[in-house]
Amino acid sequence: MQYTALDISGQFLVGGVAAGVATLVMDRVMMQLPEGETPPRVAAGILTNKTPAAASSRLAIFIHYTAAILTGPLFVWLRLSSEAIVGPTPVHILLAIAALYTGMVGFFIGIVLPRADITSKRVHGIRRDWAISATSYVVVTVVIVWTALPN
């Protein structure tokens, strides 16, 4: 499919808006999970060299929302890139979804979480809750982007 520069800019804007909505949904999911609010605190702790419990809650919220809102345009980029590679087929959407989810979960579980001062007893629960939270985020982002943009 041929896109103009304005088309592409608009797609990134849609990705950001979709991510904002998805983050609000994700927050509601996180509140229901035992370790749901831990991942943003882990990220804040890593950036400030503190334990997650000692990390600033305002910084945790800022990091959470900034990363989440920037991930929407990342999904749009993955969608456009996969379309360029395999063509405009349902496969390109599936590739973009898989890359986004794998990146979100893999980055947190493989890079961020191991650096946190967390007891090994909690790690499994934090991983599980992050995977569930990320799933809710990806589903909402994909549905909004799929609905708003040409496929």
Number of C-alpha atoms within 10 A of each C-alpha: 9 4 9 8 8 9 12 14 13 13 21 20 15 20 26 23 19 24 30 22 17 25 26 15 17 24 17 14 19 21 12 12 17 12 18 23 21 19 24 24 25 27 25 27 24 19 14 14 14 17 17 22 14 13 20 17 16 12 17 22 16 14 17 18 18 13 15 23 20 16 22 30 21 18 25 25 17 20 22 20 15 20 20 12 9 13 13 15 11 11 13 21 22 13 16 22 19 14 16 21 18 14 13 20 19 16 12 18 20 12 11 16 19 14 14 20 15 15 7 9 8 10 16 12 16 22 20 17 22 25 20 17 25 22 17 19 27 24 15 20 28 21 12 18 23 12 10 13 13 8 14
